[in-house]
Amino acid sequence: MLSTVLNFAQRVAEISLLGGIEIASVALIVYYVFAKTRAPIIIANLFPNLNLSYRTSLGKINTMRSDLLVTLRSTNEPTVQSSVAHGIGTQNMLELTPHAGYKPFKGYFDWGVLFPYVAQVFRSEKFEYRQVTEIVHNDPALKHAIKQAAEQAVREQRYAQNGHRLLTRSVSADQAVDQNDESKGISYHAILRKQEQRAISILKEMGSTLNNGLLAFTSWILYKLLPCFLSGVVTNTKQIEMLKTASERSPGTPLIFVPLHRSHLDYIMVTFILTNNDIRSPLVAAGNNLQIPVFGGLLRGLGAFFIKRKIDPVEGKKDVLYRAALHLYLTHALKQGHNVEFFIEGGRTRTGKPCMPKGGILSVIVNAFMDGSIPDALLVPVSVNYERLVDGNFVREQKGEKKIPESFKKAISGIWKALNSKYGRMRIDFNEPYSIRELVNSFNQIAREDGNAKIYKPAARPLQHNQSTSSLYGTDVVCEEHRNLIESISRQVVFDCAAATSVMSTNALAFLLLTRYRQGAEEQLLAAALDELRNSLSGCKDIGFAGESSHVLEYACELLGTGLVTRTRNENGRMFIRAVDSVESFIELAYYSNALAPHFALSSILMTTFHSLLAESPDAAAVSRKKLIEASLENCQIYRYEFILNKPTQVLEHLLEKNLDDLLFRDYLRLPEEDKDTPFEDIRKARKLAQHLDLDDDEDHLSGDNNENEDDDGGPQLLYSSETLQQQRNICEVLAPFACTYLTVAQALQILHRNSMLESEFINFVIYELSAKVKRGSCIYAESISTDSVRNCLKLLEKWSVIEVCNQQGMRLISLNTLYEMSRESLNTIVKKIGAIVPKLNDGYFRINNP
């Protein structure tokens, strides 16, 4: 049977000269085809568009394929839901070949019908990708930077030989023949030549070699190989049309794609989609850790330009030449019409939620607009999500173990593992582009209304060489005056990306298991909870799956695997789903669950704060609205380095008010009986109007005339609702693992009393303490073991001036600030402040109503 299929494929290939390319490429993966023992199915899939009714031979192939599928399914013990439908209005890009099939004015035997993927990559639009390395090398600004670097090197050599006596002595070409310097082996001309060679080397290592040939070949390979481990690469075709329209309306304006970073696969998937939809492929910023044999060259040809992950070799010493080369490379790339893609988080997220933005590359792009190098640029936030992460997991790093560096061996091993696994769907969403010019105008409008903030005005200016501290992975050659503008734009981009990230089936299952059913639940109960979750997300988040919830759960369990989730029958004969009881499984499940954490963050903060205020006053049965909002605002500041809770153009207090109204609407909280005379929906509409008109939310016409139900703090009283106590607990548990991590960090500060520690040693100490708490049961959240959250908490404590961080010989030392060094009682204040965000699940009304 197999030989018949292969002979048929050979005869078809002879129809076209290009058929030889198709058959030769298929031969490269023949070993994989047979290794998977699915040869007839895969070979039938190689030519999907041949499924025509008048081709009887192909009908036989389809019949054999169906029979084989039935046989394979019948041999498997449990019947597993192999897939679920993707979201409404989306298309699988692996099945979409707009340039294949019959074309107008082509012959009846158009070869694009027989070889759709070759036709797709051959006929897709080709663009001119100009190389900018030579342009940068001839730029006077780079020559000036080379001179600056040489002068800096001479001063350092003089200092090394003569101490500080000659440190301030100026250096120039006229002083190059200094006899004193020559006698000591210091030659300005030799150092200048060395810096010139270094500039050439930097540009050679940095530069991209993006070209149409490699894009086409790689696209064909991806069309063939991606279906081997991904069931689909899904996006919304309307979003693609939106990008095309934006490019056509502003042909000279570069598109800046800004994805959230989850996997190494992200580097090529955005390029793959754009290339096959006739949109100019971007230059992609990549860390130089990916410059590994074979794959580094491949990525470079697909548009990657490589950047050192640590720009400055010595802490506190700026690498003037490298920074200038990077700035000029990006600026000239934009001038030459290149689109650009960069990951604003700097690296892959280890926790599953967005990281805080790094503003380096964005700062170069914004400054290129501000100094008139480009008329405008369109920022395109891109959301990426996977049903199962292709890169594996980050459990080792979250437990404090060192990251295994990228290598050729690791890459080959990862590819082989991927080809022999199933990862479900990948979802990519392109958000609506927004103009940098319009963003600047919006921020200026806010600044004018505020009266205190700075107005940003585009103006021509030369390249700045006085180095600042913000950076791309710490880099930039940017003037300080734009720092707040860049930070605001970067935070807005991350917020929009997080809000637009589609919820995958594995995200939903992990979220339910960690926030509602940590001990597991019957499948029927979980299906009902999933229905409830989908209803609550409707209209707020895009759902990346469809179908009956029971089938979705079955499918998600199969994808996550028995190492994370078990699905077995209990003593009643019903399917029971639970998370595997191990630290590693909970940490990995948290990665998938955290995709929903930003959406529920404000509600979780409000609910936790409410019960914390109730616990502070055991006799109280209510909390005033005003007091709850004020306390929640303070608690939001604790999460400032963990979540971006609002856009820079939004008022956080208004968002808290909106979320509080939603909690009231869902009966998680309730108003006194007297206040129910005023329809709640009318109150919500009035409050929304007040926010729009910037009125005071606490006026009587928004809360009714029941002043007897207001306390001394003002505002209506909010009562807890005993009917929804379990749901309140579930909401509190969304952020509980982060809160437990922060509390442990605060408690560990005692070890710094009259003692300095390496930051890495302190982090390891906190991870050890967290692990001990989990082991003895004093912390029920194994996923709170997270080095990322420990680092974020340290940033917060440094911002609060609780700790000081200094660099000594490239090592970061942390110690207590003087005030906290002198008084241990001051540390207790910090512990209490952070303790306010920890849910009081065993106190107050939670304790009273728990069995």
Summary of the structure (lengths in Angstrom):
residues: 851
radius of gyration: 30.0
end to end distance: 64.7
largest distance: 94.5
contacts: 2696
relative contact order: 0.07
helix: 55%
strand: 10%
